Amino acid sequence: MIAISVALGVALLPGGPTANAGGTGGPPASYATQGEAGTGLPPLPISVPEGASRRAKIRWSDLDPSHAWAKAAINFVGEDHSWMRDFAANPNGSYPFNPDMIETRKYFARTAVKAFAPDAVIDPQIQFPDLDPTQSFYKWANIAVQQGWMRRADDGRFMPDKPVTMIAVHRLLVLALGLRSTAAHLNGLQTKDGVEIHTSKTFGTTMLGMRLGLRYPSSGPEFDVLPSTPLPRAQVAYSLYRAKTLVSYAVPNLREEYDDAVLPRMGAARQAIVEWGLRYVGYPYVWAGEWGFDSPPPAAFGGQPIPGFDCSGWAWWALRADDDVWDVSPPRPYEGWALPQRSSSDMARIGAVRWNDLKPGDLAFYDGNDDGTVDHVDVYVGNDFALDSSTSVAGVTLMYVGPGSWYREHFVHGRQLITKR
């Protein structure tokens, strides 16, 4: 089948942000008073069957202009395929999609099985106290659990009406795409001398889902979600659409980058930074975002609609020392360091560390559009990885920045804040 690759942007998803690796553009000024423009590596292209979005088989009854950003995805998962065509037609022949309805586990299980394991059969040994085998959703729950994509509660319940979160959606899709061993390796991340780096049990799948671009790269607060946010059906449709239209090299590239990931030996101060940063993998890219708690940020820095970070806001959160106006509470497991500059270009005015001399906890600066001005920054953690907040992956990841990457090609210099090993 002939396929076409399309860069993710407004041409594909009306109302979406323009994909941008060069540090120009960004959300409207009304969204923030300061912050970084859209930065980071270009997004993964998508590959869809030629003409897939042009076949008008379904007329949706409940999509309006506010859903334009998800229209291509909804058409793909509900019109071109029946994976999320969950509700009966109206008397006039149109179909409801219910884009704003929170997706539940029973519907997501059915969608996933239809999309990734349509020929799988029930394992009668898998039973649920809250879902009888005679019920219509039992088959889909059974197969989703059988495949290892979804888990039962400790007491065996499937909890069919529980909302799915971003974490749950990423986990299922990443596992269905064959990245189970890569995710497991990331969950067991270690330093070269065997010291375990503490991560959450969903770190690997959340991180890989971010790298695959499974979350909508929002240009405004109305689409920002946290890892624990229950997702509406439009967001789930977008994630499934991305998972099913990945270019052929996307999954193999992630295996190559992360299957053998290991961090260098590092002292306690640097390890504390890394572990603190990994807690926020999956947090959204928020224009001017510099705060990671639900509690309001310091008044001196204004408010933000949801916890999250732009690239330099992320560096602030990870490294900046508390003072009279900046108080991270509950506190980080380290005191932080003097970092008065806010933008990447201002931060980059200090420092001249070469790539081979970067150490965990150093700032690394990039010129995305090669105009001679730094427009992106992240926190290097060693062995070709950095903690990074980029627009194309819609938030914070443990980013591969090694040979052949956008980051290595656009690296300018680094800056050391930490003097202790």
C-alpha positions in Angstrom: 0.0 0.0 0.0 1.3 3.4 -0.9 1.9 5.6 2.1 2.6 9.3 2.5 4.6 10.8 5.4 3.4 14.1 6.7 5.1 16.2 9.4 2.7 16.8 12.3 1.4 20.4 12.1 -1.6 22.6 11.2 -1.8 21.2 7.7 -2.7 17.8 9.2 -4.5 18.7 12.4 -6.4 22.0 12.0 -5.9 24.1 15.0 -2.8 22.3 16.1 0.6 24.0 16.7 3.1 24.3 14.0 5.9 21.8 14.5 9.1 23.8 14.9 12.7 22.9 15.6 14.1 26.3 15.2 12.8 28.2 18.2 10.5 30.6 16.4 6.7 30.9 16.7 5.1 29.6 19.8 1.8 30.3 21.6 0.1 33.7 21.6 1.4 36.3 24.0 -1.8 36.0 26.1 -0.7 32.6 27.2 2.3 33.8 29.1 4.4 36.7 30.1 7.7 35.0 29.5 9.1 31.8 28.3 10.7 29.9 25.5 9.4 29.6 21.9 8.8 26.1 20.6 12.0 24.3 20.8 13.6 20.8 20.5 13.9 18.2 17.8 11.5 18.0 14.9 8.4 15.7 15.5 8.2 12.2 14.1 6.4 12.2 10.8 3.3 10.1 10.4 2.6 7.6 7.7 -1.0 7.1 6.7 -2.6 5.2 3.8 -3.0 7.5 0.8 -6.4 9.0 0.7 -7.4 7.5 4.1 -8.8 10.8 5.3 -10.7 11.5 2.1 -13.1 8.7 2.2 -16.3 10.1 3.7 -18.0 7.1 5.1 -19.1 8.5 8.5 -20.8 11.8 9.3 -20.2 12.7 13.0 -23.0 14.4 14.8 -21.1 16.0 17.7 -17.8 17.4 16.3 -17.6 21.2 16.3 -14.8 23.7 15.6 -13.4 23.1 19.1 -12.5 19.6 18.1 -10.8 20.5 14.8 -7.4 19.6 16.3 -8.5 16.0 16.6 -10.6 15.7 13.5 -8.0 13.8 11.4 -7.4 11.4 14.3 -11.1 10.8 15.0 -11.7 10.1 11.3 -8.8 7.7 11.2 -9.9 5.7 14.3 -13.6 5.9 13.8 -14.2 6.3 10.0 -11.3 4.7 8.2 -11.3 2.0 10.9 -14.0 1.0 13.4 -11.7 0.9 16.4 -13.5 3.7 18.2 -16.9 3.6 16.5 -18.4 2.8 19.8 -21.9 4.2 19.6 -24.9 3.4 17.5 -25.9 5.7 14.6 -28.5 8.4 15.1 -31.9 8.1 13.2 -30.5 10.5 10.6 -27.5 8.2 9.9 -24.9 10.3 11.6 -22.8 8.9 14.4 -21.9 10.4 17.8 -18.2 10.2 18.8 -18.6 11.8 22.2 -15.2 13.5 21.9 -15.4 15.2 25.4 -16.5 12.1 27.2 -13.9 10.6 29.5 -12.7 7.3 28.1 -13.2 4.3 30.4 -11.2 1.1 30.6 -13.9 -1.1 29.0 -14.1 1.1 25.9 -10.3 1.4 25.7 -9.8 -2.3 26.0 -12.2 -2.9 23.2 -10.5 -0.3 21.0 -7.0 -1.7 21.7 -8.0 -5.3 20.9 -9.7 -4.3 17.7 -6.6 -2.2 16.7 -3.8 -4.5 17.8 -5.1 -8.1 18.4 -8.3 -8.5 16.3 -7.8 -12.3 16.0 -7.0 -13.0 19.7 -9.4 -15.3 21.6 -10.5 -15.4 25.2 -8.5 -17.1 27.9 -11.2 -18.7 30.1 -8.8 -18.8 33.0 -8.9 -15.0 33.2 -12.0 -13.9 35.3 -13.1 -10.7 36.9 -15.4 -10.4 39.9 -16.8 -7.2 38.4 -17.2 -8.3 34.8 -19.2 -11.4 34.0 -18.3 -13.6 31.0 -21.8 -13.0 29.7 -21.3 -9.2 29.5 -20.3 -7.7 26.2 -17.1 -6.1 27.4 -15.8 -9.2 29.0 -14.1 -10.4 25.8 -12.2 -7.2 25.3 -11.1 -6.9 29.0 -10.0 -10.6 29.0 -7.8 -10.2 25.9 -6.3 -6.8 27.0 -5.3 -8.5 30.3 -4.1 -11.6 28.5 -1.9 -9.5 26.3 -0.4 -7.8 29.3 -1.6 -4.4 28.2 -4.0 -3.7 31.1 -3.7 -4.9 34.7 -6.3 -6.2 37.2 -6.6 -4.7 40.7 -5.1 -6.7 43.5 -8.5 -8.3 44.2 -8.9 -9.3 40.5 -11.3 -6.6 39.4 -11.1 -5.1 36.0 -12.8 -1.9 37.0 -14.5 -1.4 33.6 -15.9 2.1 34.3 -12.7 3.6 35.7 -11.3 6.4 33.5 -8.1 5.9 31.6 -5.2 8.3 32.3 -2.4 9.4 30.1 -0.1 6.9 31.9 -2.5 4.1 31.1 -2.9 5.0 27.5 0.8 5.3 26.9 1.5 2.0 28.7 -1.0 0.0 26.6 0.1 1.6 23.3 3.9 1.2 24.0 3.5 -2.4 25.0 1.2 -3.1 22.0 3.9 -1.6 19.7 6.5 -4.2 21.0 8.5 -2.0 23.4 8.0 -4.1 26.5 11.7 -5.0 27.0 12.9 -1.5 26.3 10.4 -0.1 28.9 11.5 -2.7 31.4 15.1 -1.7 30.9 14.3 1.9 31.5 12.5 1.0 34.7 15.7 -0.7 35.9 17.9 2.2 34.9 21.4 2.1 36.5 24.7 3.9 36.6 27.8 2.3 35.1 28.9 1.0 38.5 25.5 -0.6 39.2 23.8 2.0 41.3 20.0 1.9 40.8 18.3 5.1 39.6 14.9 5.2 41.3 12.0 5.5 38.9 8.3 4.9 39.0 6.9 1.6 37.8 5.4 3.3 34.8 8.4 5.4 33.9 9.5 3.3 30.9 6.2 3.2 29.1 5.4 6.9 29.9 8.8 8.0 28.6 8.6 5.9 25.4 5.1 7.1 24.7 6.3 10.7 25.0 9.2 10.0 22.5 6.7 8.4 20.1 4.6 11.6 20.2 1.5 9.9 21.6 0.3 13.0 23.4 -1.1 16.0 21.5 1.6 18.7 21.3 -0.6 21.5 22.8 -0.3 25.1 21.9 -2.6 26.2 24.7 -3.7 25.3 28.2 -7.0 23.7 27.1 -5.2 20.6 25.8 -2.4 20.2 28.5 -2.7 17.0 30.5 -0.6 15.6 33.4 0.3 11.9 33.5 -2.5 11.2 35.9 -5.2 13.2 34.0 -8.2 11.2 32.9 -8.4 11.5 29.1 -11.4 12.4 27.0 -12.1 10.3 23.9 -10.6 13.0 21.5 -7.3 12.7 23.3 -7.4 8.9 23.2 -8.2 9.0 19.5 -5.2 11.2 18.9 -2.9 8.8 20.8 -4.2 5.8 19.0 -3.9 7.6 15.7 -0.3 8.4 16.4 0.5 4.9 17.4 -1.0 3.4 14.3 0.6 5.8 11.9 4.2 5.8 13.1 6.9 5.7 10.4 8.6 2.3 10.2 11.8 3.4 11.8 10.2 5.0 15.0 10.1 1.9 17.2 13.5 0.4 16.0 15.1 3.7 16.7 13.9 3.8 20.2 15.1 0.3 20.8 18.5 1.3 19.5 18.6 4.4 21.7 17.3 3.0 25.0 17.8 -0.8 25.1 21.3 -0.5 26.5 20.8 2.9 28.3 23.1 3.3 31.3 24.2 6.4 33.1 27.7 7.3 34.2 29.1 7.0 37.7 28.0 10.1 39.6 28.1 11.5 43.1 25.2 11.9 45.4 24.4 15.5 44.4 24.2 14.7 40.7 22.3 11.5 41.2 19.7 13.5 43.3 19.2 15.9 40.3 18.7 13.0 37.9 16.2 11.2 40.2 14.3 14.4 40.9 14.1 15.1 37.2 12.9 11.6 36.2 9.9 12.1 38.5 8.6 14.7 36.0 9.0 12.7 32.8 5.5 12.9 31.2 4.7 16.4 32.5 3.5 18.7 29.7 5.3 21.3 27.7 3.8 24.5 29.0 4.8 27.8 27.5 6.6 29.8 30.3 6.0 26.8 32.6 8.5 26.5 35.4 6.5 24.8 38.2 5.9 21.1 38.9 3.3 21.1 41.7 -0.4 21.6 41.8 0.2 24.3 44.4 0.5 27.8 43.0 4.0 28.9 42.0 5.6 31.9 43.8 3.6 35.0 43.2 6.7 36.8 41.9 6.6 34.6 38.8 2.9 34.7 38.1 0.6 31.7 37.6 0.4 29.0 35.1 -2.6 26.9 34.1 -1.1 23.4 34.9 2.1 22.1 36.3 4.6 21.8 33.4 7.7 23.3 31.8 9.2 25.0 28.8 12.8 24.1 28.2 14.4 26.8 30.3 11.6 26.6 32.9 12.6 23.0 33.2 16.2 23.9 33.9 15.0 26.4 36.5 12.9 23.8 38.2 15.7 21.2 38.3 18.6 23.4 39.3 17.7 26.9 40.6 18.4 27.5 44.3 15.5 28.5 46.7 15.5 32.1 47.7 13.1 34.7 49.0 10.7 34.4 46.1 11.5 30.9 44.7 10.7 28.2 47.2 10.1 24.6 46.0 8.1 23.0 48.8 8.1 20.2 49.6 11.8 20.7 48.9 14.0 19.0 46.5 16.6 16.6 48.0 19.3 19.2 47.2 19.6 22.9 47.7 20.0 24.0 44.1 22.4 26.5 42.6 22.5 30.2 41.6 20.6 30.5 38.2 19.2 34.0 37.9 18.7 33.8 34.1 15.4 32.6 32.8 15.7 32.1 29.0 18.0 29.6 27.3 19.8 32.4 25.5 20.4 34.3 28.7 21.6 31.2 30.5 24.0 30.5 27.7 25.8 33.8 28.1 27.8 32.0 30.8 29.8 28.9 30.2 31.9 27.3 27.5 31.8 23.5 28.3 32.5 21.3 25.3 30.3 18.3 24.6 32.9 15.7 25.7 33.4 17.6 29.0 29.7 17.7 30.0 28.8 16.1 33.4 25.5 15.1 34.9 23.6 18.2 36.0 25.3 20.5 33.5 23.2 22.7 31.2 23.5 22.0 27.5 22.6 24.7 25.0 21.4 24.4 21.4 20.8 26.6 18.3 17.9 24.9 16.6 17.7 27.1 13.5 21.4 27.8 13.2 20.9 31.5 13.3 23.7 32.0 15.9 21.3 32.4 18.9 20.7 29.7 21.5 17.0 28.8 21.7 17.0 25.5 23.6 18.4 24.1 26.8 18.2 20.9 28.7 19.9 19.2 31.7 22.6 16.7 30.7 22.6 13.5 32.7 25.4 11.6 31.0 26.2 8.9 28.4 24.3 10.8 25.7 21.1 11.4 27.6 19.5 14.6 28.9 16.4 15.6 30.8 14.6 17.7 28.3 11.2 19.5 27.7 10.5 19.9 24.0 7.4 20.9 22.0 7.5 18.0 19.5 7.1 15.4 22.3 4.8 17.7 24.2 6.7 17.6 27.5 9.5 16.2 29.6 11.5 13.1 28.6 14.8 11.4 29.2 16.0 12.4 25.7 18.7 10.7 23.7 21.1 13.4 22.6 23.9 11.2 21.2 25.5 10.8 17.8 23.1 11.4 14.9 20.6 13.2 17.0 19.2 16.7 16.4 20.7 17.7 19.7 24.3 16.7 18.9 24.0 18.5 15.5 22.8 21.7 17.1 24.8 21.7 20.3 26.6 25.1 21.1 28.2 24.6 24.5 27.4 23.7 28.1 27.5 25.4 31.5 28.5 23.8 34.8 26.6 24.9 37.9 27.6 22.0 40.2 31.2 21.9 41.3 30.9 18.8 43.6 31.4 15.4 42.0 
